Amino acid sequence: MAQNIINELGPLAIGSRMRRLYDILSKDAARIYEDHELQFDIKYFILFFLISKRKQIGIMDIAEELSLTHPAIIHLAKDLEKKGYIESVSAPGDSRKRLLQLSAKGKKSLPAFKKVWGKINDLNEQLFAQQHQLLQTLEAIEKTLEETSYYKRFQNAETR
């Protein structure tokens, strides 16, 4: 890989570096979905996967489980619903509460998705296991930031 400003900046550009890696992986994942005739954008993966596992789940529960905002989940859900993979239904006993579940198209497509996800998982395990336990390191960083936010750490560093 050619030297560039992002590499040169090292830890200062960690967000940019992670974004660059995400972009590389997303671009190829989009091609993989396309090759398997799945009209699917990578940004929907985690929501679609979660709904497929939980059968029915509310927006607030999704937001909490994924640590995403309520508006972000609503936006993704609306897009995924327009694509026909999920649907919104009233909760039993409380018609005001909406639950998300796989639609007929989502259920029909699920085996093809699972096949692709299995291959992607195997590839990612090989790729990232070789790279100094990247997934374990990311998990440790996330846990550390849950304990004390990045912002708070910055504030504490300024007062020293």
C-alpha positions as CSV (number, residue, x, y, z in Angstrom):
1,M,0.0,0.0,0.0
2,A,1.4,3.4,-1.0
3,Q,2.2,5.8,1.8
4,N,-0.5,8.5,2.1
5,I,-1.5,11.1,4.7
6,I,-3.9,8.8,6.5
7,N,-1.1,6.2,7.0
8,E,1.4,9.0,7.9
9,L,-0.9,10.4,10.6
10,G,-1.1,7.1,12.4
11,P,-3.3,7.2,15.5
12,L,-4.5,10.7,14.8
13,A,-6.4,9.4,11.7
14,I,-7.7,6.2,13.2
15,G,-11.3,7.1,12.3
16,S,-10.3,7.8,8.7
17,R,-8.4,4.5,8.5
18,M,-11.3,2.5,9.9
19,R,-13.7,4.3,7.5
20,R,-11.3,3.4,4.6
21,L,-11.3,-0.2,5.6
22,Y,-15.1,-0.2,5.9
23,D,-15.4,1.3,2.4
24,I,-13.1,-1.3,0.9
25,L,-15.0,-4.2,2.6
26,S,-18.4,-2.6,1.8
27,K,-17.6,-2.2,-1.9
28,D,-16.7,-5.8,-2.3
29,A,-19.6,-7.0,-0.1
30,A,-21.9,-5.1,-2.4
31,R,-20.4,-7.0,-5.4
32,I,-20.8,-10.3,-3.6
33,Y,-24.5,-9.6,-2.9
34,E,-24.9,-8.6,-6.6
35,D,-23.2,-11.8,-7.8
36,H,-25.7,-13.8,-5.7
37,E,-28.6,-11.8,-7.1
38,L,-29.5,-10.2,-3.7
39,Q,-30.5,-6.6,-4.1
40,F,-29.1,-5.5,-0.8
41,D,-27.0,-2.7,0.6
42,I,-24.4,-3.6,3.3
43,K,-25.8,-0.8,5.6
44,Y,-28.9,-3.0,6.1
45,F,-27.1,-6.1,7.2
46,I,-27.1,-5.8,11.0
47,L,-30.8,-4.8,11.1
48,F,-31.9,-7.5,8.7
49,F,-29.8,-10.1,10.5
50,L,-31.2,-9.0,14.0
51,I,-34.8,-9.2,12.8
52,S,-34.2,-12.6,11.2
53,K,-32.9,-13.8,14.6
54,R,-35.6,-12.2,16.8
55,K,-38.6,-13.0,14.5
56,Q,-40.3,-9.8,15.8
57,I,-38.7,-6.9,17.6
58,G,-39.5,-3.3,18.4
59,I,-37.6,-0.2,17.3
60,M,-36.5,0.7,20.8
61,D,-35.3,-2.8,21.5
62,I,-33.3,-2.7,18.2
63,A,-31.8,0.7,19.1
64,E,-30.7,-0.6,22.5
65,E,-29.3,-3.8,21.2
66,L,-27.3,-2.2,18.4
67,S,-26.4,0.9,20.3
68,L,-27.8,3.1,17.6
69,T,-30.2,6.0,17.8
70,H,-34.0,5.5,17.4
71,P,-34.1,7.8,14.3
72,A,-31.2,5.8,12.7
73,I,-33.1,2.6,13.2
74,I,-36.4,4.1,11.8
75,H,-34.5,5.4,8.7
76,L,-32.9,2.0,8.0
77,A,-36.2,0.1,8.7
78,K,-38.1,2.3,6.3
79,D,-35.6,1.7,3.6
80,L,-35.5,-2.0,4.2
81,E,-39.3,-2.1,4.2
82,K,-39.4,-0.3,0.9
83,K,-37.1,-2.9,-0.5
84,G,-39.6,-5.5,0.6
85,Y,-37.4,-7.5,3.1
86,I,-39.2,-6.5,6.3
87,E,-42.6,-5.4,7.4
88,S,-44.1,-3.5,10.4
89,V,-46.9,-5.1,12.4
90,S,-48.8,-4.0,15.5
91,A,-47.7,-5.5,18.8
92,P,-50.1,-7.9,20.3
93,G,-52.1,-6.1,23.0
94,D,-50.8,-2.6,22.1
95,S,-51.7,-1.4,18.6
96,R,-49.6,1.7,19.1
97,K,-46.4,-0.2,19.3
98,R,-44.9,-1.4,16.0
99,L,-42.8,-4.5,15.6
100,L,-40.6,-5.4,12.7
101,Q,-40.4,-8.8,11.2
102,L,-39.3,-10.4,8.0
103,S,-41.7,-10.1,5.1
104,A,-42.5,-13.0,2.7
105,K,-39.6,-11.8,0.5
106,G,-37.3,-11.5,3.5
107,K,-38.1,-15.1,4.6
108,K,-37.7,-16.4,1.0
109,S,-34.4,-14.7,0.6
110,L,-33.0,-15.6,4.0
111,P,-31.4,-19.0,3.0
112,A,-29.5,-17.2,0.2
113,F,-28.4,-14.5,2.6
114,K,-27.3,-17.1,5.2
115,K,-25.2,-18.9,2.6
116,V,-23.4,-15.7,1.7
117,W,-23.0,-14.7,5.3
118,G,-21.5,-18.0,6.1
119,K,-18.9,-17.6,3.4
120,I,-18.2,-13.9,4.5
121,N,-17.9,-15.0,8.1
122,D,-15.3,-17.7,7.2
123,L,-13.4,-15.2,5.0
124,N,-13.4,-12.6,7.8
125,E,-12.2,-15.1,10.4
126,Q,-9.3,-16.0,8.2
127,L,-8.5,-12.4,7.3
128,F,-8.8,-10.8,10.7
129,A,-7.3,-13.7,12.8
130,Q,-4.1,-13.1,10.9
131,Q,-4.0,-9.4,11.7
132,H,-3.1,-9.6,15.4
133,Q,-6.5,-10.4,16.8
134,L,-8.2,-7.3,15.4
135,L,-11.7,-8.2,16.5
136,Q,-10.6,-8.8,20.1
137,T,-8.7,-5.5,20.1
138,L,-11.8,-3.6,18.8
139,E,-14.0,-5.3,21.4
140,A,-11.6,-4.3,24.2
141,I,-11.5,-0.7,22.9
142,E,-15.3,-0.5,22.7
143,K,-15.5,-1.8,26.3
144,T,-13.0,0.7,27.5
145,L,-14.9,3.5,25.8
146,E,-18.2,2.3,27.4
147,E,-16.5,2.8,30.8
148,T,-15.2,6.3,30.0
149,S,-16.2,8.0,26.8
150,Y,-13.6,9.3,24.3
151,Y,-14.9,12.8,25.0
152,K,-14.4,12.5,28.7
153,R,-10.9,11.0,28.2
154,F,-10.1,14.1,26.1
155,Q,-11.4,16.4,28.8
156,N,-9.3,14.6,31.4
157,A,-6.2,14.8,29.3
158,E,-6.7,18.6,28.9
159,T,-6.8,19.2,32.7
160,R,-3.4,17.5,33.2
